[in-house]
Amino acid sequence: MRSVPRPLPDTPEIRHDFAAFGASARQLDAGVGRVLQALSRNGYDRNTLVIFVTDHGIAFPGMKCNLTDDGIGTALIMRGPGLAVGHQSDVMVSQIDVFPTVYDYLGIPRPSWLVGQSFLPVLRGSQAEIRDAVYAEMTYHASYEPMRAVRTQRWKYIRRFGSRRQPVLPNCDDSPSKSVWVGAGWPDHRLPEEALYDLTFDPAETGNLCHDPQYGDVLREMRKRLRRWMQETQDPLLKGPVAAPVGAVVNPPDGQSPSEPTVPA
């Protein structure tokens, strides 16, 4: 069994880095346990909905700030009265679905402006699909790096916007793992404008199928899905580069680290 995440090589530096991450995860688990124990001790576990969620993939190269599954896959654990105990599901949901799910759980009519889809049936033990696709985006982190993606059960399509095709290193947190990649030539990697992955045969998303004519129909369909979603959400990228908020500072995309001096956006 590998002891490090799949995008990274199994080196001593990265094993040490990931072991430190494991220690932080154990501390978090202990902290969550204390909260749950306090709820139980005071009798609130019978009328409390607990939601545990993370906002992006773990902070390692090729994960956080990327739109592969290692970047957009997050933890989502919910516990409360009426929900299935110990139930695990691979049904695709998005974080925008949490709000309508809470409305349904509480029996409150949803406001007309609310987006997302309730996955309450999944929490009650059903394996019924809620969505046929989920979408993801990245515009700014420490630096500007606009990307959009759509994922179905089988396919992932990622598009990078703008002309830059090299990694934006300030968008990756400094770590021993990052140092391994940088030392091996990561800054010189060439990134594709578009990427299409078959998640059944290539779950690690390493074989870009965009230029394989065998998958032309799939590529065109995924492009249509993404553009339709961008239009429905009035994505500002459809009008060109997205300016940072007034007063914001960013790292230059040609930098090496988010700890380097920032500049006005």
Secondary structure as the mmCIF struct_conf table of DSSP 4:
data_model
#
loop_
_struct_conf.conf_type_id
_struct_conf.id
_struct_conf.beg_label_comp_id
_struct_conf.beg_label_asym_id
_struct_conf.beg_label_seq_id
_struct_conf.end_label_comp_id
_struct_conf.end_label_asym_id
_struct_conf.end_label_seq_id
BEND BEND1 SER A 3 VAL A 4
TURN_TY1_P TURN_TY1_P1 ARG A 6 PRO A 7
BEND BEND2 LEU A 8 LEU A 8
HELX_RH_AL_P HELX_RH_AL_P1 PRO A 12 ARG A 41
TURN_TY1_P TURN_TY1_P2 ASN A 42 GLY A 43
HELX_RH_3T_P HELX_RH_3T_P1 TYR A 44 ARG A 46
BEND BEND3 ASN A 47 ASN A 47
STRN STRN1 VAL A 50 VAL A 53
BEND BEND4 ASP A 55 GLY A 57
BEND BEND5 ALA A 59 PHE A 60
TURN_TY1_P TURN_TY1_P3 PRO A 61 GLY A 62
BEND BEND6 MET A 63 MET A 63
TURN_TY1_P TURN_TY1_P4 LYS A 64 CYS A 65
BEND BEND7 THR A 68 THR A 68
HELX_RH_AL_P HELX_RH_AL_P2 ASP A 69 ILE A 72
STRN STRN2 LEU A 76 ARG A 79
TURN_TY1_P TURN_TY1_P5 PRO A 81 GLY A 82
BEND BEND8 LEU A 83 LEU A 83
HELX_LH_PP_P HELX_LH_PP_P1 ALA A 84 ALA A 84
BEND BEND9 VAL A 85 GLY A 86
HELX_RH_3T_P HELX_RH_3T_P2 GLN A 95 ASP A 97
HELX_RH_AL_P HELX_RH_AL_P3 VAL A 98 LEU A 106
TURN_TY1_P TURN_TY1_P6 GLY A 107 GLY A 107
HELX_LH_PP_P HELX_LH_PP_P2 ILE A 108 PRO A 111
TURN_TY1_P TURN_TY1_P7 SER A 112 TRP A 113
BEND BEND10 GLY A 116 GLY A 116
HELX_RH_AL_P HELX_RH_AL_P4 LEU A 120 LEU A 123
TURN_TY1_P TURN_TY1_P8 ARG A 124 GLY A 125
BEND BEND11 ILE A 130 ILE A 130
BEND BEND12 ASP A 132 ASP A 132
STRN STRN3 VAL A 134 TYR A 140
BEND BEND13 HIS A 141 SER A 143
STRN STRN4 TYR A 144 ARG A 151
BEND BEND14 GLN A 153 ARG A 154
STRN STRN5 TRP A 155 ARG A 160
BEND BEND15 GLY A 162 SER A 163
BEND BEND16 GLN A 166 GLN A 166
HELX_RH_3T_P HELX_RH_3T_P3 LEU A 169 ASN A 171
BEND BEND17 CYS A 172 CYS A 172
HELX_RH_AL_P HELX_RH_AL_P5 PRO A 176 GLY A 183
TURN_TY1_P TURN_TY1_P9 ALA A 184 GLY A 185
HELX_RH_3T_P HELX_RH_3T_P4 TRP A 186 ASP A 188
HELX_LH_PP_P HELX_LH_PP_P3 HIS A 189 PRO A 192
BEND BEND18 GLU A 193 GLU A 193
STRN STRN6 GLU A 194 ASP A 198
TURN_TY1_P TURN_TY1_P10 LEU A 199 PHE A 201
TURN_TY1_P TURN_TY1_P11 PRO A 203 ALA A 204
TURN_TY1_P TURN_TY1_P12 CYS A 210 HIS A 211
HELX_RH_3T_P HELX_RH_3T_P5 PRO A 213 TYR A 215
HELX_RH_AL_P HELX_RH_AL_P6 GLY A 216 GLU A 232
TURN_TY1_P TURN_TY1_P13 THR A 233 GLN A 234
HELX_RH_3T_P HELX_RH_3T_P6 PRO A 236 LYS A 239
BEND BEND19 GLY A 240 GLY A 240
HELX_LH_PP_P HELX_LH_PP_P4 PRO A 241 PRO A 245
TURN_TY1_P TURN_TY1_P14 VAL A 246 GLY A 247
STRN STRN7 VAL A 249 VAL A 250
TURN_TY1_P TURN_TY1_P15 PRO A 253 ASP A 254
BEND BEND20 GLN A 256 GLN A 256
TURN_TY1_P TURN_TY1_P16 PRO A 258 SER A 259
BEND BEND21 GLU A 260 GLU A 260
HELX_LH_PP_P HELX_LH_PP_P5 PRO A 261 THR A 262
STRN STRN8 VAL A 263 PRO A 264
#
